[in-house]
Amino acid sequence: MTTQHEPTYPPPRRLKPWNAVERGLAKVGITGRMLVLAAPVIWLLVFFLVPLFVVFGISLTTKQFGRPPYSPLLTTEEGTVQLTLHLNNYIRLFTDNLYVAAYLSSIRIAAIATIITLLIGYPMAYAIARAPGPWRNILLMLVILPFFTSLLLRVYALTGFMRGNGVINQFLGLFGIQPIVMMQTDFAVYVGLVYTYLPFMILPLYTNLVKLDASLLEASADLGARPLRTFLSVTLPLSLPGIVAGSMLVFIPAIGEFVIPSLLGGPETLMIGRVLWDEFFSATNWPRAAAVAVAMLVVVVVPIMLLQRAQGAVVEK
């Protein structure tokens, strides 16, 4: 008795629907890697560089009543196109004490808040990096948890703690201590900035510290170094990239913060974010506000470029 076997066929060939597109792009010299890189480049071009040039162009105009509330850069007279640039807004920034004080105050407040955030965030990041696996995930979740709540809600929650009849003063009243004035002060602004941007400091530090080779610490201890000496000579230098990254993530948004100084700070808390808001919406002086924004960008970007150049020089050595 013979058995008949069913005929076997080769597996079906998988068709690539984008073969024609790939061949067409290859003919003009476009590769898949270029397409992947094109997405962030186009995003930065459309949503960063183009608006930046628009704001810079507005800063070179003058205020006028109408729509838009600024004079045009290009005008046509007798068939010729004329370009009119006004530098009065930038001159005003360096000659008016209000703007100079606002920039200096913003730098001071942002720098102090960054230092406090680093002093608090470094031990927390170090503890999370050295915690056991299950506890590490729980602690990281607690760090990220505030991001699930709106910034306004978090800042308003702080007012419930620091106002005259808030939780802190009620607790102090149980011991007969007079209420402490915390709201509408620079202290409240520092608390708000540290509380808001602390996760931005912890996460880069944790990412750096968790990769630290434990054998280096053991070798330092075997050579007789005390824990403090090991920290200063091994752990701290190796965690410097995390410190720089976290400091930049805190300092850059803090210097232009508007919500926290408006809700927690007082009339003497002068920050450039509030000045920028007043120029745009209260004074309706778009050219002046655009100049303030461009100058603030320069104030933030120049130190970052110098820091990156210094880091590159250290790496080359």
CYANA upper distance limits for C-alpha pairs under 8 A (distance plus 0.5 A):
 18 TRP  CA     22 GLU  CA      6.50
 19 ASN  CA     23 ARG  CA      6.62
 20 ALA  CA     24 GLY  CA      6.63
 21 VAL  CA     25 LEU  CA      6.65
 22 GLU  CA     26 ALA  CA      6.50
 23 ARG  CA     27 LYS  CA      6.77
 24 GLY  CA     28 VAL  CA      7.45
 25 LEU  CA     29 GLY  CA      6.85
 25 LEU  CA     30 ILE  CA      5.59
 25 LEU  CA     31 THR  CA      7.35
 26 ALA  CA     30 ILE  CA      5.85
 26 ALA  CA     31 THR  CA      6.72
 30 ILE  CA     34 MET  CA      6.83
 30 ILE  CA     35 LEU  CA      7.92
 31 THR  CA     35 LEU  CA      7.08
 32 GLY  CA     36 VAL  CA      6.86
 33 ARG  CA     37 LEU  CA      6.78
 34 MET  CA     38 ALA  CA      6.45
 35 LEU  CA     39 ALA  CA      7.41
 37 LEU  CA     41 VAL  CA      6.97
 38 ALA  CA     42 ILE  CA      6.40
 39 ALA  CA     43 TRP  CA      6.69
 40 PRO  CA     44 LEU  CA      6.60
 41 VAL  CA     45 LEU  CA      6.57
 42 ILE  CA     46 VAL  CA      6.52
 43 TRP  CA     47 PHE  CA      6.35
 43 TRP  CA     48 PHE  CA      8.15
 44 LEU  CA     48 PHE  CA      5.51
 44 LEU  CA     49 LEU  CA      6.84
 45 LEU  CA     49 LEU  CA      5.42
 45 LEU  CA     50 VAL  CA      6.56
 46 VAL  CA     50 VAL  CA      6.04
 46 VAL  CA     51 PRO  CA      7.95
 47 PHE  CA     51 PRO  CA      6.82
 48 PHE  CA     52 LEU  CA      6.43
 49 LEU  CA     53 PHE  CA      6.69
 50 VAL  CA     54 VAL  CA      6.76
 51 PRO  CA     55 VAL  CA      6.62
 52 LEU  CA     56 PHE  CA      6.60
 53 PHE  CA     57 GLY  CA      6.50
 54 VAL  CA     58 ILE  CA      6.77
 55 VAL  CA     59 SER  CA      6.76
 55 VAL  CA    290 ALA  CA      6.02
 55 VAL  CA    291 ALA  CA      8.44
 55 VAL  CA    294 VAL  CA      8.00
 56 PHE  CA     60 LEU  CA      7.27
 56 PHE  CA    290 ALA  CA      7.11
 56 PHE  CA    291 ALA  CA      7.59
 56 PHE  CA    294 VAL  CA      7.05
 57 GLY  CA     61 THR  CA      7.63
 57 GLY  CA     73 LEU  CA      7.97
 58 ILE  CA     70 TYR  CA      7.76
 58 ILE  CA    286 TRP  CA      7.68
 58 ILE  CA    287 PRO  CA      5.79
 58 ILE  CA    290 ALA  CA      6.76
 58 ILE  CA    291 ALA  CA      8.49
 59 SER  CA     89 ASN  CA      7.37
 59 SER  CA    286 TRP  CA      8.04
 59 SER  CA    287 PRO  CA      4.84
 59 SER  CA    288 ARG  CA      6.79
 59 SER  CA    289 ALA  CA      7.94
 59 SER  CA    290 ALA  CA      5.29
 59 SER  CA    291 ALA  CA      5.20
 59 SER  CA    294 VAL  CA      8.47
 60 LEU  CA     73 LEU  CA      8.16
 60 LEU  CA     85 LEU  CA      5.78
 60 LEU  CA     86 HIS  CA      5.33
 60 LEU  CA     87 LEU  CA      6.48
 60 LEU  CA     89 ASN  CA      7.85
 60 LEU  CA    287 PRO  CA      7.25
 60 LEU  CA    291 ALA  CA      8.27
 61 THR  CA     70 TYR  CA      6.68
 61 THR  CA     71 SER  CA      6.03
 61 THR  CA     72 PRO  CA      7.28
 61 THR  CA     73 LEU  CA      6.96
 61 THR  CA     84 THR  CA      8.27
 61 THR  CA     85 LEU  CA      6.76
 61 THR  CA     86 HIS  CA      5.96
 61 THR  CA    287 PRO  CA      6.31
 62 THR  CA     70 TYR  CA      5.97
 62 THR  CA     71 SER  CA      5.95
 62 THR  CA     86 HIS  CA      7.32
 62 THR  CA     89 ASN  CA      8.49
 62 THR  CA    287 PRO  CA      6.37
 63 LYS  CA     69 PRO  CA      6.50
 63 LYS  CA     70 TYR  CA      4.99
 63 LYS  CA     71 SER  CA      6.85
 63 LYS  CA    285 ASN  CA      6.39
 63 LYS  CA    286 TRP  CA      7.34
 63 LYS  CA    287 PRO  CA      6.68
 64 GLN  CA     69 PRO  CA      5.63
 64 GLN  CA     70 TYR  CA      5.41
 64 GLN  CA     71 SER  CA      6.60
 65 PHE  CA     69 PRO  CA      5.85
 65 PHE  CA     70 TYR  CA      7.85
 66 GLY  CA     70 TYR  CA      8.16
 69 PRO  CA    284 THR  CA      8.02
 69 PRO  CA    285 ASN  CA      8.00
 69 PRO  CA    286 TRP  CA      7.32
 70 TYR  CA    286 TRP  CA      7.28
 70 TYR  CA    287 PRO  CA      7.12
 72 PRO  CA     84 THR  CA      8.43
 73 LEU  CA     83 LEU  CA      6.15
 73 LEU  CA     84 THR  CA      5.83
 73 LEU  CA     85 LEU  CA      7.13
 74 LEU  CA     81 VAL  CA      7.02
 74 LEU  CA     82 GLN  CA      6.08
 74 LEU  CA     83 LEU  CA      5.29
 74 LEU  CA     84 THR  CA      6.99
 75 THR  CA     81 VAL  CA      6.15
 75 THR  CA     82 GLN  CA      5.71
 75 THR  CA     83 LEU  CA      7.16
 75 THR  CA     84 THR  CA      8.31
 76 THR  CA     80 THR  CA      5.84
 76 THR  CA     81 VAL  CA      4.98
 76 THR  CA     82 GLN  CA      6.55
 77 GLU  CA     81 VAL  CA      7.10
 77 GLU  CA     82 GLN  CA      7.94
 87 LEU  CA     91 ILE  CA      6.82
 88 ASN  CA     92 ARG  CA      6.53
 89 ASN  CA     93 LEU  CA      7.01
 89 ASN  CA    287 PRO  CA      7.46
 89 ASN  CA    288 ARG  CA      5.87
 89 ASN  CA    291 ALA  CA      6.67
 90 TYR  CA     94 PHE  CA      7.39
 90 TYR  CA    288 ARG  CA      8.44
 90 TYR  CA    291 ALA  CA      6.62
 90 TYR  CA    292 VAL  CA      8.46
 91 ILE  CA     95 THR  CA      6.80
 92 ARG  CA     96 ASP  CA      6.07
 93 LEU  CA     99 TYR  CA      6.06
 93 LEU  CA    100 VAL  CA      7.26
 93 LEU  CA    292 VAL  CA      7.81
 94 PHE  CA     99 TYR  CA      7.80
 94 PHE  CA    100 VAL  CA      6.89
 95 THR  CA    100 VAL  CA      8.32
 96 ASP  CA    100 VAL  CA      7.15
 97 ASN  CA    101 ALA  CA      6.36
 98 LEU  CA    102 ALA  CA      6.60
 99 TYR  CA    103 TYR  CA      6.70
 99 TYR  CA    272 ILE  CA      8.09
 99 TYR  CA    275 VAL  CA      8.39
100 VAL  CA    104 LEU  CA      6.73
101 ALA  CA    105 SER  CA      6.35
101 ALA  CA    270 LEU  CA      8.10
102 ALA  CA    106 SER  CA      6.49
102 ALA  CA    270 LEU  CA      5.94
102 ALA  CA    271 MET  CA      5.54
102 ALA  CA    272 ILE  CA      5.65
102 ALA  CA    275 VAL  CA      7.98
103 TYR  CA    107 ILE  CA      6.70
103 TYR  CA    271 MET  CA      7.36
103 TYR  CA    272 ILE  CA      6.36
103 TYR  CA    296 MET  CA      8.26
104 LEU  CA    108 ARG  CA      6.63
105 SER  CA    109 ILE  CA      6.55
105 SER  CA    270 LEU  CA      6.83
105 SER  CA    271 MET  CA      6.57
106 SER  CA    110 ALA  CA      6.43
106 SER  CA    255 ILE  CA      5.74
106 SER  CA    256 GLY  CA      7.79
106 SER  CA    270 LEU  CA      7.76
106 SER  CA    271 MET  CA      5.34
106 SER  CA    272 ILE  CA      6.62
107 ILE  CA    111 ALA  CA      6.39
107 ILE  CA    255 ILE  CA      6.50
108 ARG  CA    112 ILE  CA      6.63
109 ILE  CA    113 ALA  CA      6.53
109 ILE  CA    190 TYR  CA      7.83
109 ILE  CA    255 ILE  CA      7.93
110 ALA  CA    114 THR  CA      6.53
110 ALA  CA    250 VAL  CA      8.43
110 ALA  CA    251 PHE  CA      6.00
110 ALA  CA    254 ALA  CA      5.75
110 ALA  CA    255 ILE  CA      5.58
111 ALA  CA    115 ILE  CA      6.76
111 ALA  CA    251 PHE  CA      6.93
112 ILE  CA    116 ILE  CA      6.73
112 ILE  CA    190 TYR  CA      8.40
113 ALA  CA    117 THR  CA      6.50
113 ALA  CA    190 TYR  CA      6.23
113 ALA  CA    193 LEU  CA      6.88
113 ALA  CA    194 VAL  CA      6.47
113 ALA  CA    251 PHE  CA      8.32
113 ALA  CA    254 ALA  CA      8.48
114 THR  CA    118 LEU  CA      6.59
114 THR  CA    194 VAL  CA      8.02
114 THR  CA    247 SER  CA      6.55
114 THR  CA    250 VAL  CA      6.46
114 THR  CA    251 PHE  CA      6.32
115 ILE  CA    119 LEU  CA      6.73
115 ILE  CA    247 SER  CA      8.47
116 ILE  CA    120 ILE  CA      6.75
116 ILE  CA    194 VAL  CA      7.53
117 THR  CA    121 GLY  CA      6.15
117 THR  CA    194 VAL  CA      5.93
117 THR  CA    197 TYR  CA      8.05
117 THR  CA    198 LEU  CA      6.27
117 THR  CA    201 MET  CA      7.34
118 LEU  CA    122 TYR  CA      6.16
118 LEU  CA    201 MET  CA      7.09
118 LEU  CA    243 ILE  CA      8.08
118 LEU  CA    246 GLY  CA      8.39
118 LEU  CA    247 SER  CA      7.73
119 LEU  CA    123 PRO  CA      7.80
120 ILE  CA    124 MET  CA      7.27
121 GLY  CA    125 ALA  CA      6.47
121 GLY  CA    198 LEU  CA      6.90
121 GLY  CA    199 PRO  CA      8.35
121 GLY  CA    201 MET  CA      6.50
121 GLY  CA    202 ILE  CA      5.61
121 GLY  CA    205 LEU  CA      8.47
122 TYR  CA    126 TYR  CA      6.56
122 TYR  CA    201 MET  CA      8.34
122 TYR  CA    202 ILE  CA      7.18
122 TYR  CA    205 LEU  CA      7.24
123 PRO  CA    127 ALA  CA      6.54
124 MET  CA    128 ILE  CA      6.69
124 MET  CA    202 ILE  CA      7.51
125 ALA  CA    129 ALA  CA      6.59
125 ALA  CA    202 ILE  CA      5.76
125 ALA  CA    203 LEU  CA      7.71
125 ALA  CA    205 LEU  CA      6.39
125 ALA  CA    206 TYR  CA      5.28
125 ALA  CA    209 LEU  CA      7.99
126 TYR  CA    130 ARG  CA      6.74
126 TYR  CA    205 LEU  CA      8.23
126 TYR  CA    206 TYR  CA      7.10
126 TYR  CA    209 LEU  CA      6.97
127 ALA  CA    131 ALA  CA      6.50
128 ILE  CA    136 ARG  CA      6.03
128 ILE  CA    139 LEU  CA      7.00
128 ILE  CA    140 LEU  CA      7.81
128 ILE  CA    206 TYR  CA      7.55
129 ALA  CA    136 ARG  CA      7.49
129 ALA  CA    206 TYR  CA      6.37
129 ALA  CA    209 LEU  CA      6.61
129 ALA  CA    210 VAL  CA      5.30
130 ARG  CA    136 ARG  CA      8.49
130 ARG  CA    210 VAL  CA      7.82
131 ALA  CA    135 TRP  CA      6.65
131 ALA  CA    136 ARG  CA      5.86
132 PRO  CA    136 ARG  CA      6.33
133 GLY  CA    137 ASN  CA      7.10
134 PRO  CA    138 ILE  CA      7.11
135 TRP  CA    139 LEU  CA      6.61
136 ARG  CA    140 LEU  CA      6.65
137 ASN  CA    141 MET  CA      6.66
138 ILE  CA    142 LEU  CA      6.87
139 LEU  CA    143 VAL  CA      6.88
140 LEU  CA    144 ILE  CA      6.78
141 MET  CA    145 LEU  CA      6.35
142 LEU  CA    146 PRO  CA      8.23
143 VAL  CA    199 PRO  CA      6.42
143 VAL  CA    202 ILE  CA      8.38
144 ILE  CA    148 PHE  CA      8.27
144 ILE  CA    199 PRO  CA      7.21
145 LEU  CA    149 THR  CA      8.29
146 PRO  CA    154 ARG  CA      8.48
149 THR  CA    153 LEU  CA      7.32
149 THR  CA    154 ARG  CA      7.45
150 SER  CA    154 ARG  CA      6.96
151 LEU  CA    155 VAL  CA      6.71
151 LEU  CA    196 THR  CA      8.17
152 LEU  CA    156 TYR  CA      6.53
152 LEU  CA    259 VAL  CA      8.25
153 LEU  CA    157 ALA  CA      6.55
154 ARG  CA    158 LEU  CA      7.03
154 ARG  CA    196 THR  CA      8.41
155 VAL  CA    159 THR  CA      7.22
155 VAL  CA    192 GLY  CA      7.14
155 VAL  CA    260 ILE  CA      7.37
155 VAL  CA    263 LEU  CA      8.04
155 VAL  CA    264 LEU  CA      8.44
156 TYR  CA    160 GLY  CA      7.27
156 TYR  CA    263 LEU  CA      8.29
157 ALA  CA    161 PHE  CA      7.38
158 LEU  CA    162 MET  CA      6.75
158 LEU  CA    192 GLY  CA      7.83
159 THR  CA    163 ARG  CA      6.06
159 THR  CA    166 GLY  CA      8.09
159 THR  CA    183 MET  CA      7.75
159 THR  CA    264 LEU  CA      7.69
160 GLY  CA    166 GLY  CA      5.72
160 GLY  CA    167 VAL  CA      7.20
161 PHE  CA    166 GLY  CA      5.25
161 PHE  CA    167 VAL  CA      5.25
161 PHE  CA    168 ILE  CA      6.16
162 MET  CA    166 GLY  CA      6.01
162 MET  CA    167 VAL  CA      7.53
162 MET  CA    168 ILE  CA      6.76
162 MET  CA    169 ASN  CA      7.91
162 MET  CA    181 VAL  CA      8.45
162 MET  CA    182 MET  CA      6.21
162 MET  CA    183 MET  CA      6.50
162 MET  CA    188 ALA  CA      8.16
163 ARG  CA    169 ASN  CA      8.26
163 ARG  CA    181 VAL  CA      7.92
163 ARG  CA    182 MET  CA      7.10
163 ARG  CA    183 MET  CA      6.07
164 GLY  CA    169 ASN  CA      6.98
164 GLY  CA    179 PRO  CA      7.00
164 GLY  CA    180 ILE  CA      7.64
164 GLY  CA    181 VAL  CA      7.02
164 GLY  CA    182 MET  CA      8.20
164 GLY  CA    183 MET  CA      8.17
165 ASN  CA    169 ASN  CA      6.50
165 ASN  CA    170 GLN  CA      6.74
165 ASN  CA    179 PRO  CA      8.41
166 GLY  CA    170 GLN  CA      6.59
167 VAL  CA    171 PHE  CA      6.65
168 ILE  CA    172 LEU  CA      6.79
169 ASN  CA    173 GLY  CA      6.52
169 ASN  CA    178 GLN  CA      8.24
169 ASN  CA    179 PRO  CA      5.61
169 ASN  CA    180 ILE  CA      7.04
170 GLN  CA    174 LEU  CA      7.20
170 GLN  CA    179 PRO  CA      8.31
171 PHE  CA    175 PHE  CA      8.00
172 LEU  CA    176 GLY  CA      7.16
172 LEU  CA    177 ILE  CA      5.76
172 LEU  CA    178 GLN  CA      7.66
172 LEU  CA    179 PRO  CA      7.55
173 GLY  CA    177 ILE  CA      5.69
173 GLY  CA    178 GLN  CA      6.94
173 GLY  CA    179 PRO  CA      7.50
182 MET  CA    187 PHE  CA      7.08
182 MET  CA    188 ALA  CA      6.37
183 MET  CA    187 PHE  CA      8.41
183 MET  CA    188 ALA  CA      6.20
183 MET  CA    264 LEU  CA      6.35
183 MET  CA    265 GLY  CA      7.31
183 MET  CA    266 GLY  CA      8.12
184 GLN  CA    188 ALA  CA      7.26
184 GLN  CA    263 LEU  CA      8.46
184 GLN  CA    264 LEU  CA      5.85
184 GLN  CA    265 GLY  CA      4.69
184 GLN  CA    266 GLY  CA      4.33
184 GLN  CA    267 PRO  CA      8.02
185 THR  CA    189 VAL  CA      7.27
185 THR  CA    264 LEU  CA      7.58
185 THR  CA    265 GLY  CA      5.56
185 THR  CA    266 GLY  CA      5.89
185 THR  CA    268 GLU  CA      8.44
185 THR  CA    269 THR  CA      7.56
186 ASP  CA    190 TYR  CA      6.75
186 ASP  CA    265 GLY  CA      6.47
186 ASP  CA    266 GLY  CA      8.00
186 ASP  CA    269 THR  CA      6.78
187 PHE  CA    191 VAL  CA      6.76
188 ALA  CA    192 GLY  CA      6.63
188 ALA  CA    264 LEU  CA      6.12
188 ALA  CA    265 GLY  CA      6.91
189 VAL  CA    193 LEU  CA      6.59
189 VAL  CA    260 ILE  CA      6.81
189 VAL  CA    261 PRO  CA      6.28
189 VAL  CA    264 LEU  CA      6.17
189 VAL  CA    265 GLY  CA      6.09
190 TYR  CA    194 VAL  CA      6.54
191 VAL  CA    195 TYR  CA      6.45
192 GLY  CA    196 THR  CA      6.46
192 GLY  CA    260 ILE  CA      6.76
192 GLY  CA    264 LEU  CA      7.97
193 LEU  CA    197 TYR  CA      6.47
193 LEU  CA    254 ALA  CA      7.39
193 LEU  CA    260 ILE  CA      7.58
194 VAL  CA    198 LEU  CA      5.99
197 TYR  CA    201 MET  CA      7.36
197 TYR  CA    250 VAL  CA      6.35
198 LEU  CA    202 ILE  CA      6.80
198 LEU  CA    250 VAL  CA      8.33
199 PRO  CA    203 LEU  CA      6.53
200 PHE  CA    204 PRO  CA      7.54
200 PHE  CA    246 GLY  CA      6.55
200 PHE  CA    249 LEU  CA      6.55
200 PHE  CA    250 VAL  CA      6.89
201 MET  CA    205 LEU  CA      6.97
201 MET  CA    243 ILE  CA      8.23
201 MET  CA    245 ALA  CA      8.39
201 MET  CA    246 GLY  CA      4.74
201 MET  CA    247 SER  CA      7.05
201 MET  CA    249 LEU  CA      7.53
201 MET  CA    250 VAL  CA      7.21
202 ILE  CA    206 TYR  CA      6.43
202 ILE  CA    246 GLY  CA      7.69
203 LEU  CA    207 THR  CA      6.64
203 LEU  CA    246 GLY  CA      8.17
204 PRO  CA    208 ASN  CA      6.82
204 PRO  CA    242 GLY  CA      5.65
204 PRO  CA    243 ILE  CA      7.99
204 PRO  CA    245 ALA  CA      6.88
204 PRO  CA    246 GLY  CA      6.09
205 LEU  CA    209 LEU  CA      6.51
205 LEU  CA    239 SER  CA      7.56
205 LEU  CA    242 GLY  CA      5.06
205 LEU  CA    243 ILE  CA      6.67
205 LEU  CA    246 GLY  CA      7.22
206 TYR  CA    210 VAL  CA      6.29
206 TYR  CA    242 GLY  CA      8.30
207 THR  CA    211 LYS  CA      7.37
207 THR  CA    242 GLY  CA      7.93
208 ASN  CA    212 LEU  CA      7.42
208 ASN  CA    239 SER  CA      6.46
208 ASN  CA    241 PRO  CA      7.92
208 ASN  CA    242 GLY  CA      6.01
209 LEU  CA    239 SER  CA      6.71
209 LEU  CA    242 GLY  CA      8.42
212 LEU  CA    235 THR  CA      8.25
212 LEU  CA    238 LEU  CA      8.07
213 ASP  CA    217 LEU  CA      7.95
214 ALA  CA    218 GLU  CA      6.90
215 SER  CA    219 ALA  CA      6.50
216 LEU  CA    220 SER  CA      6.71
216 LEU  CA    234 VAL  CA      8.00
217 LEU  CA    221 ALA  CA      6.76
217 LEU  CA    230 THR  CA      7.22
217 LEU  CA    234 VAL  CA      7.71
217 LEU  CA    235 THR  CA      8.35
218 GLU  CA    222 ASP  CA      6.59
219 ALA  CA    223 LEU  CA      6.77
220 SER  CA    224 GLY  CA      7.22
220 SER  CA    225 ALA  CA      6.14
220 SER  CA    230 THR  CA      6.63
221 ALA  CA    225 ALA  CA      5.59
221 ALA  CA    226 ARG  CA      7.16
221 ALA  CA    227 PRO  CA      7.93
221 ALA  CA    230 THR  CA      7.75
225 ALA  CA    229 ARG  CA      6.32
225 ALA  CA    230 THR  CA      6.47
226 ARG  CA    230 THR  CA      6.61
227 PRO  CA    231 PHE  CA      6.61
228 LEU  CA    232 LEU  CA      6.71
229 ARG  CA    233 SER  CA      6.43
230 THR  CA    234 VAL  CA      5.92
230 THR  CA    235 THR  CA      7.24
231 PHE  CA    235 THR  CA      5.21
231 PHE  CA    236 LEU  CA      6.30
232 LEU  CA    236 LEU  CA      5.86
232 LEU  CA    237 PRO  CA      7.74
233 SER  CA    237 PRO  CA      7.03
234 VAL  CA    238 LEU  CA      6.78
235 THR  CA    239 SER  CA      6.62
236 LEU  CA    240 LEU  CA      6.81
239 SER  CA    243 ILE  CA      6.88
240 LEU  CA    244 VAL  CA      6.69
241 PRO  CA    245 ALA  CA      6.61
242 GLY  CA    246 GLY  CA      6.46
243 ILE  CA    247 SER  CA      6.47
244 VAL  CA    248 MET  CA      6.67
245 ALA  CA    249 LEU  CA      6.75
246 GLY  CA    250 VAL  CA      6.80
247 SER  CA    251 PHE  CA      6.34
248 MET  CA    252 ILE  CA      6.26
248 MET  CA    304 ILE  CA      8.40
249 LEU  CA    253 PRO  CA      7.50
250 VAL  CA    254 ALA  CA      6.53
251 PHE  CA    255 ILE  CA      6.55
252 ILE  CA    256 GLY  CA      7.75
252 ILE  CA    300 VAL  CA      6.96
253 PRO  CA    257 GLU  CA      6.61
255 ILE  CA    271 MET  CA      8.18
255 ILE  CA    272 ILE  CA      8.04
255 ILE  CA    273 GLY  CA      8.25
256 GLY  CA    271 MET  CA      7.85
256 GLY  CA    272 ILE  CA      6.62
256 GLY  CA    273 GLY  CA      5.30
256 GLY  CA    296 MET  CA      8.30
257 GLU  CA    261 PRO  CA      7.58
257 GLU  CA    271 MET  CA      8.12
257 GLU  CA    272 ILE  CA      8.40
257 GLU  CA    273 GLY  CA      5.96
257 GLU  CA    274 ARG  CA      8.42
258 PHE  CA    262 SER  CA      6.64
258 PHE  CA    271 MET  CA      8.19
258 PHE  CA    273 GLY  CA      5.25
258 PHE  CA    274 ARG  CA      5.99
258 PHE  CA    277 TRP  CA      8.40
259 VAL  CA    263 LEU  CA      6.69
260 ILE  CA    264 LEU  CA      6.21
260 ILE  CA    265 GLY  CA      7.65
261 PRO  CA    265 GLY  CA      4.96
261 PRO  CA    266 GLY  CA      7.98
261 PRO  CA    269 THR  CA      7.31
261 PRO  CA    271 MET  CA      7.89
261 PRO  CA    274 ARG  CA      8.16
262 SER  CA    266 GLY  CA      8.05
262 SER  CA    274 ARG  CA      7.72
265 GLY  CA    269 THR  CA      6.06
270 LEU  CA    274 ARG  CA      7.74
270 LEU  CA    275 VAL  CA      8.24
271 MET  CA    275 VAL  CA      7.13
272 ILE  CA    276 LEU  CA      6.49
272 ILE  CA    292 VAL  CA      8.44
272 ILE  CA    296 MET  CA      8.41
273 GLY  CA    277 TRP  CA      6.76
274 ARG  CA    278 ASP  CA      6.69
275 VAL  CA    279 GLU  CA      6.68
276 LEU  CA    280 PHE  CA      6.77
276 LEU  CA    289 ALA  CA      5.99
276 LEU  CA    292 VAL  CA      7.05
276 LEU  CA    293 ALA  CA      7.59
277 TRP  CA    281 PHE  CA      6.50
277 TRP  CA    282 SER  CA      7.95
277 TRP  CA    289 ALA  CA      8.36
278 ASP  CA    282 SER  CA      5.27
278 ASP  CA    283 ALA  CA      6.68
278 ASP  CA    284 THR  CA      8.41
279 GLU  CA    283 ALA  CA      5.43
279 GLU  CA    284 THR  CA      6.32
279 GLU  CA    285 ASN  CA      5.85
279 GLU  CA    286 TRP  CA      7.32
279 GLU  CA    288 ARG  CA      7.33
279 GLU  CA    289 ALA  CA      5.74
280 PHE  CA    284 THR  CA      5.34
280 PHE  CA    285 ASN  CA      6.17
280 PHE  CA    286 TRP  CA      5.96
280 PHE  CA    289 ALA  CA      6.22
281 PHE  CA    285 ASN  CA      8.39
285 ASN  CA    289 ALA  CA      6.70
286 TRP  CA    290 ALA  CA      6.42
287 PRO  CA    291 ALA  CA      6.73
288 ARG  CA    292 VAL  CA      6.77
289 ALA  CA    293 ALA  CA      6.75
290 ALA  CA    294 VAL  CA      6.70
291 ALA  CA    295 ALA  CA      6.58
292 VAL  CA    296 MET  CA      6.58
293 ALA  CA    297 LEU  CA      6.74
294 VAL  CA    298 VAL  CA      6.89
295 ALA  CA    299 VAL  CA      6.70
296 MET  CA    300 VAL  CA      6.80
297 LEU  CA    301 VAL  CA      6.45
298 VAL  CA    302 VAL  CA      6.31
299 VAL  CA    303 PRO  CA      7.67
300 VAL  CA    304 ILE  CA      7.30
301 VAL  CA    305 MET  CA      6.73
302 VAL  CA    306 LEU  CA      6.79
303 PRO  CA    307 LEU  CA      6.53
304 ILE  CA    308 GLN  CA      6.63
305 MET  CA    309 ARG  CA      6.68
306 LEU  CA    310 ALA  CA      6.67
307 LEU  CA    311 GLN  CA      6.66
308 GLN  CA    312 GLY  CA      6.63
309 ARG  CA    313 ALA  CA      6.77
310 ALA  CA    314 VAL  CA      6.82
311 GLN  CA    315 VAL  CA      6.72
312 GLY  CA    316 GLU  CA      6.71
313 ALA  CA    317 LYS  CA      6.88
